[in-house]
Amino acid sequence: MQRTVIDGTDNTLRPSMTTGNKIITNAIADAIYLPTECLQTGNDGIPFVYTRNGTKQVVIPGESNDKNIIILKGLEPGTMVFRAQPEDPEKFDIRGEELIAELKEL
């Protein structure tokens, strides 16, 4: 059984008082992440994002929560992406096709 340790105490807390708490279960340093609605998936199941420079970029996603998803490969920090499918998505050139083989191995 894992023992939980609480840092610090507050003598002003009494039984039946309410508190606000934040529990951090995982911290990931130097991650590229996006809102989950930015990540698209085609009929073939390949994940991608539409970038502001006119490309449909294949990506390898990582861990996610209800708001954000980590992108392990396929995007550089600072890349601007669409939050939803843009108008005329067929005009976007696909990039990152070399990641498809790696995705299929996962």
N, C-alpha and C positions, 0 to 999 in steps of 0.2 A: 504494500500500500504506500502511495506517495504522500509524503507529509507536506502540508501547505504552511508556508511561513508568511506572515503579514508584516510588512515593514512599517514600523512606527505605531504609535497608539495615540488616542485622543481621549483624555479624561473627561471631556464634556459630553461624550456620548453616553446615553442611558438606554436601558431596555425600552422597547417600543418606539424608539426614534427611527426615522427613516434616513437613509443615506443614498448618495449617488455613487455608483461603483463602475469601474472600467476594468474588465478582465482581458488581458492580452494573452492570446494562446499561441501566437506565432509572430515573429518579426522577420521580415526579409529585407536585407540591405541591397541597395543599388538595383532595384527592379524597375522595369518598364511596365507600366500598367495602364489600362484603359477602362472607361465605363463599359460594362458588359454589353450594352446595346450597340457599341461600335463594332463588335466582332460579328461577322456574317459567316454563314455556311451555305455553300451551294448544294445542289442535288447530289453531288458526288461526295459530300461530307467534308470537303477541304475547307478549313477556316481561313478567312481573309479579312482585310479591312480595305476600305476605299480611302486613299490618301488625297490630300488637297493638291498634290502635283499631278493628278490625273492617272494614277495607277491603282490597280486592284492587287494589293500586296498579300501574298500567301504568308501566313504566320504560324508559329508553333506556340499554342497557348499553354499556360501553366496553371497554377492554383488560382482559385477564384472564390469570391464571396457573393453576396446578393447585389453588390454594387460595382465591383471592379474585377478585372481579370489580368493576370500577369502574362506578358508576352515574352517567351523565352528566346525566340529567334524570329527574325524577319523585319523588325523595326529598329530604327536608330532613335536615341533619345531626342525629343523635340519634334518628331515627325507629326505633322498636323493630319488628322484623320476626320472623316465624316462620322457623325453620331448615328446616322441612319442612311439607308440606301439613297444615293444621290439621283437626280434626274438623269436620264440617259446613261445608265450604268454600263451599257454595251460599248460606250466610247472609251472606257477605261482599259488601258493596256495591262495585261497580267505580268506580274513580277514575282520572283521567288519560287519559280517552278522547281528549282533544285531541292526545296524543302519538302516536296510532296513525298519523295521516297522515304525520307526520315519520318514523316508523319505516319506513313503506312506501317513502319516498324514499331511505332508506339502502341 
